[in-house]
Amino acid sequence: MSHVIVVGADGSAGGNAAVAWAADDAARMKAPLRIVCAVDRQPYQIARYPGPELSDALDRGAQKVLAEAETTARERHPDLDITTEAVQEAPAAALRAQAEGAGEVVVGSRGLGGFARAVLGSVSDRVAGYTHGPVVVVRSSPQTAHHEIVVGIDDSTACEAAVGYAFEQADLRACTLRAIYAWQPPVHTYVSETDYDMEEVRALQRRIAADRLQPWREKYPQVQVVEDLCCAHPVDALTDASDRADLVVVGSHGRGAIGSAVLGSVSRGVLHHARSTVAVVRPQETM
């Protein structure tokens, strides 16, 4: 059985889109779905707020959010194995705890309860270093399916898990995989006295991209792959491609899937600028 898929629900439109996306992915993967709502009491733990009354209201609100989220998921996939849980923690702490052992963690890009802010806001060290594996940030539900997954590749091993995840998603969805290798000319190219053979550089980049993809092509021979090499900044190339993608997948070079260690990185830039849903995939820890 596949690992459980965890989704954060908060009753917002963004949270509902995340629940729908997670339910669809759980059905494709034949995995159980766990819907989590974080109940953060800390902002209300001051004297002027009534204790038991407010606490009960927060609990009732969380249960209502969970019930509505479960209804959303079951309307899409009635036979899905679904559990719900109200977590008595701040959203960032809840996300990091639920990520342990999960196959995938899904959040909305904009929300009410803080799941999205934990991912796309200040991005504190409380999240960094704990979210191994895919973290999916869902934009609002798309009106049109493009039947294309985009993955960013480079010459490092950090993208390996992302490439594997992208191939799996393309296989499950029976759609095209566009592998984008965006590279920039060596700085010496712009020095007039340096003799650089740009055709040789381009040929090298093509070989690197082909070598990175070959093992996954062999594992998923049924997946149609488009190798897209371009001379551009990776964030620009992946953001442009997001207009025609159902999902953009990027790897992480940082300590966490999304954290302060990768601020300014490609994954961080794509999260903020892509117009589609984005999956940031950090390799799972190995013992």
ABEGO torsion letter per residue (X at the ends): XBBBBBBBBAGBAAAAAAAAAAAAAAAAAGBBBBBBBBBBAAAABBAABBBAAAAAAAAAAAAAAAAAAAAAAAAABAABBBBBBBBBBBAAAAAAAAABGBABBBBBABBAAGAAAAAABAGBAAABGABBEBBBBBBBBBABBAGBBBBBBBABAAAAAAAAAAAAAAAAAGBBBBBBBBBBBBAAAABAABBBBAAAAAAAAAAAAAAAAAAAAAABAABBBBBBBBBBBAAAAAAAAAAABABBBBBBABABABBAAABGBAAAAAAAABABBBBBBBBBBBX
